[in-house]
Amino acid sequence: MALYESLSEADPKTRERLERLLQDDEELVLVLLNRDPLVRWLDSLGVQSLVNLARKFDGKERLALTDQRVIEFQVGALRDVDDVQLETISSVDFEFAAHSEIELSGSGFEKEFTARNADEGEQFADAIRGQLTA
């Protein structure tokens, strides 16, 4: 699974990182793990030694959607956090490509996030739209 709807579903490193990033009054909506397709395929084969090797090269990028913002962060890094407040977003676009893009724009900014899995990226973009209309 590369989409989590709660902290309890998330892997331990993602859960620990999010617990430090979330504000007291902030509610998690969805987390997108940007796992490399090769790692997913190896994982499906169940060959643990290959999975462990591939994970060393797997992206650590995560996108989290809360009731207040979109957060881009990495597991295992204390910095490299970027966030966009939902109230500043006026448009959410999604483009299918080899590495699909979630594009957020608003007054004076445009931000792109890469989604390695197009279906999950589209679900994440839809979830952002849902929060904007909530």
Secondary structure, 3 states (H helix, E strand, C coil): CCEECCHHHCCHHHHHHHHHHCCCCCCEEEEEECCCHHHHHHHHHCCHHHHHHHHCCCCCEEEEEECCEEEEEECCCCCCCEEEEHHHEEEEEEECCCCEEEEEEECCEEEEEEECCHHHHHHHHHHHHHHHHC
